[in-house]
Amino acid sequence: MAFNQILATPRITVNNTVIEYKPNSLSYTEGLGEQKMRTQSSGGNNVSTVYATDVESSISDIKFEMEPTEGNIEKIREWKLNANANTITIESAQLNGTFTRSFDNVALVNNYEVNTKSDGMISLEFKGTATA
């Protein structure tokens, strides 16, 4: 019997550097795009379906939050200035091996807000090519 394990605390690497982030704040899409299903008919009850992928939506989206420390702010600023030359890897040790997703050519797209409250966080959103 195979055991399944939730990806609760994966490691995030940005540009080959492991980063610290707020637990439970990581989410991502694999960039496989949205699919559309339509119908066509030749008359009567003759109906067939047509399947298509919307390639405009084939973009990965990676989101997580970080503490507003001086070191984190400098890293975030560097990622923003890198434009789409960033690489993000998500890894999690699992009972059946290691789960890995890699995202190349990602850009920090949101105009991040540095929240200076004692419980404030910086929300980050990256977009890039589909996961490898």
C-alpha positions as CSV (number, residue, x, y, z in Angstrom):
1,M,0.0,0.0,0.0
2,A,1.4,3.4,-1.0
3,F,1.3,6.2,1.5
4,N,0.3,9.7,0.5
5,Q,1.6,12.8,2.2
6,I,0.5,16.4,1.9
7,L,3.1,19.0,0.8
8,A,2.8,20.9,4.1
9,T,6.4,22.3,4.4
10,P,8.2,22.3,1.1
11,R,11.5,24.0,0.6
12,I,11.6,27.0,-1.8
13,T,14.8,27.8,-3.7
14,V,15.0,31.1,-5.6
15,N,18.0,31.4,-7.9
16,N,19.8,28.5,-6.1
17,T,19.3,30.1,-2.6
18,V,17.0,28.4,-0.1
19,I,14.6,31.0,1.4
20,E,12.6,31.3,4.5
21,Y,8.9,32.0,4.1
22,K,5.7,32.0,6.1
23,P,4.4,28.5,6.6
24,N,1.2,27.6,4.8
25,S,1.5,30.6,2.4
26,L,2.8,28.8,-0.6
27,S,0.6,28.1,-3.6
28,Y,1.3,27.5,-7.3
29,T,-0.2,26.6,-10.6
30,E,1.7,24.3,-13.0
31,G,1.0,26.5,-16.0
32,L,-0.7,23.9,-18.0
33,G,-3.3,26.4,-19.1
34,E,-7.1,26.3,-19.2
35,Q,-8.9,23.9,-21.5
36,K,-12.1,24.6,-23.4
37,M,-14.6,22.2,-24.6
38,R,-17.1,23.2,-27.3
39,T,-19.5,21.3,-29.5
40,Q,-20.1,21.2,-33.2
41,S,-22.9,19.6,-35.2
42,S,-23.6,18.4,-38.7
43,G,-27.3,18.7,-38.1
44,G,-29.9,16.5,-36.5
45,N,-28.7,14.9,-33.3
46,N,-25.1,14.6,-34.7
47,V,-23.0,16.3,-32.1
48,S,-19.2,16.1,-31.5
49,T,-17.0,17.9,-29.1
50,V,-13.9,20.0,-29.8
51,Y,-11.2,20.3,-27.2
52,A,-8.7,23.1,-27.1
53,T,-6.1,24.5,-24.8
54,D,-6.0,28.3,-24.2
55,V,-2.3,28.8,-24.6
56,E,-2.6,32.4,-23.3
57,S,-3.3,30.9,-19.9
58,S,-0.3,28.6,-20.0
59,I,1.7,30.5,-17.3
60,S,2.8,29.3,-14.0
61,D,1.9,31.3,-10.9
62,I,3.8,31.0,-7.6
63,K,2.7,32.8,-4.5
64,F,4.1,33.0,-1.0
65,E,4.7,35.4,1.9
66,M,7.9,36.5,3.6
67,E,8.7,38.5,6.8
68,P,9.5,42.1,6.2
69,T,13.2,41.9,7.4
70,E,16.0,44.0,5.9
71,G,17.6,40.9,4.4
72,N,14.3,39.7,2.9
73,I,13.5,43.1,1.4
74,E,16.9,43.2,-0.3
75,K,16.4,39.7,-1.8
76,I,12.9,40.6,-3.0
77,R,14.2,43.8,-4.6
78,E,16.9,41.8,-6.4
79,W,14.2,39.3,-7.7
80,K,12.1,42.2,-8.9
81,L,15.1,43.8,-10.8
82,N,15.9,40.4,-12.4
83,A,12.8,40.7,-14.5
84,N,12.0,37.2,-15.8
85,A,15.5,35.8,-15.2
86,N,14.6,34.1,-11.9
87,T,14.3,30.3,-11.2
88,I,12.2,28.9,-8.4
89,T,12.3,25.3,-7.2
90,I,9.8,23.7,-4.8
91,E,11.0,20.5,-3.1
92,S,9.4,18.3,-0.4
93,A,10.7,15.1,1.1
94,Q,8.0,12.5,0.9
95,L,7.6,9.0,2.2
96,N,8.0,7.7,-1.4
97,G,10.9,10.0,-2.4
98,T,11.2,13.7,-3.2
99,F,8.5,15.8,-4.9
100,T,10.0,18.6,-7.1
101,R,8.7,21.4,-9.3
102,S,11.0,23.8,-11.1
103,F,9.9,27.1,-12.7
104,D,12.2,28.9,-15.1
105,N,12.0,32.4,-16.5
106,V,9.8,33.7,-13.7
107,A,9.3,37.3,-12.8
108,L,8.1,38.9,-9.6
109,V,5.0,40.6,-11.1
110,N,3.2,42.2,-8.2
111,N,4.1,45.6,-6.8
112,Y,5.0,44.1,-3.4
113,E,4.0,46.0,-0.3
114,V,6.4,46.1,2.6
115,N,4.1,45.9,5.7
116,T,6.0,47.2,8.7
117,K,3.6,46.0,11.4
118,S,4.9,43.5,14.0
119,D,2.7,40.9,12.4
120,G,3.0,42.2,8.8
121,M,4.0,40.1,5.8
122,I,5.2,40.8,2.2
123,S,3.0,38.9,-0.3
124,L,4.8,37.9,-3.5
125,E,3.5,36.7,-6.8
126,F,5.7,35.3,-9.5
127,K,4.7,34.3,-13.0
128,G,6.7,32.3,-15.6
129,T,6.8,29.4,-18.0
130,A,5.1,26.1,-17.3
131,T,6.7,23.9,-14.7
132,A,9.4,21.5,-15.8
